[in-house]
């Protein structure tokens, strides 16, 4: 039997005309910037981007940099799938990724569908999960698409904008470090999530997955565009602030983007308290921040930061982005890295419009997370321009 | 898309020469006898055989009686799979079986392997799970094999004599009442069990499954033969005791069988106490019996009765069979039907030799169930002939 990760790099046949002209690649030099931007857009979750950086670096050194293509670069009927870690980010920091597992999950989807995949798309532009598609694409000789299925990170597989757009997770392939495979097919996204969560918990809470096989046409219609390059450019803005502070440079860049233009600092202060609990296949918890303004702030999380509360008042709520960054360097801090004494700024950002549709709010709005009844956009609460 | 249960009845191409001559079928009239015998061999578990009787009756009335063939009736390379319920028997009594679900699970194995199944084999000749293969065979127009993978019922999928004989569960297809599918592939039987149990728990604890796809040659080499007809004949012996009491008639018949010849009444008395707990995907519990001899007896169960204890002394232990029957009628009583005040006899029976191999004892001996360190055969403990 051949290696389960299969053949050598291959060139997909389903690329449209424009891709050869642009010829943008994700190079080694981009990885730390993507990791930084993905940490920010991951709102604390999606897995530690540093692990993503390490596994991507190894893959690119071994197999070369993958192409970063635009959604329009693919023929309508090209086959696109995700490569994504599912589990609790706290576990992934202790239980690393071989790469073989992630590729094997994509191979299982190919085997199931009886055809080869043409490109890898990012399921959630957050943390590790924004770099995993790059690693898998590099290892499989496939392009990675400059778009994603959430515009941030989310804890459940049914919370994507794909799902809100009518695309089901379809076949879900889960692979653990033994290369055991669990394949899930359910015609209801919430049941697919529940079945996957149970399997993932039994598989060790840090599992490589491939799912959401779809046509390039469906992907184009339902994805949040440009998020891979936005993540990279957030990293660049933080690393090269020029005359500004890193946090100001970050905010300036966000304001220039189509999705994240309403943004601002919600509070700055010191982390006073962190509680964590791994339960039901998720990393739950809360953090308290003593603001420099004298107020006390609370943030709840379920893999990702979900809200910012001051005196019982919600200043931000999912699906809008609540990110915690180092107050000086603007480097994002994940839920598992958050600890007492850190000096932080909480940056709030508008969610992409696709995440604010009625259906999307049902899937990942405040009610789903039990943090509030009604969604109010962050710019409305805080009187920001958008 | 066509119905997921697929095409009309078909005749397998892989039958050997002898089957046409024998032409034994499982008729409607056999079902209650098989249910009774399967209740006995199921040692309290395997699901309520009455439910098996009902779903089988409907299938045979609709599709006709399936052939009961001998292992030798199949060509060596014929493809054989199981049709089996996994979960907690307590749940199956409340959550019935459509039949479509069980057939769909077999179809998923066919889809995975890219070929049609030639015959259905019983995974465990116990309770519902001895009749489910008959139902699935009838609905698919396939023969059912007069053999099984345990010679009794067992709680875990890695406890079969197939596993002890080196056959892995292979692809495991799990289907719930929504026709959601979870497919599991693990090259380790214990991990396949653990992953299946987690999935089954999330799927509602009463799930239709197909697994252990194997060649007829492997099936022949590793199965316990004749158990489907033995189950039927146990039922006949109990129903037609002639001059004997039903319990005596049962024991007389068992003594004439190749597998269960060492047998006897271990105690007779009244059920004084039953405790139940559904935990970890199983129905756990214990029962206490006040013996007519003045002694108090205890039986532990995990889906199936595991032992009989008197004054701290094990009178019988898995994999030997501990069955509880009505003291008058000899009708078997399952763990979920056991209740205070029942007058019962506890019948102990030798396990088939294949279940007593070193490897099989590792999988389903006393240590695995935490009921003792060392296996002692029931005939040795009780001074019975074998």
Interface residues (C-beta under 8 A of the other chain):
Chain A: X178 X180 X181 X182 X183 X184 X185 X186 X187 X188 X191 X192 X194 X195 X197 X198 X199 X201 X202 X203
Chain B: X178 X180 X181 X182 X183 X184 X185 X186 X187 X188 X191 X192 X194 X195 X197 X198 X199 X201 X202 X203
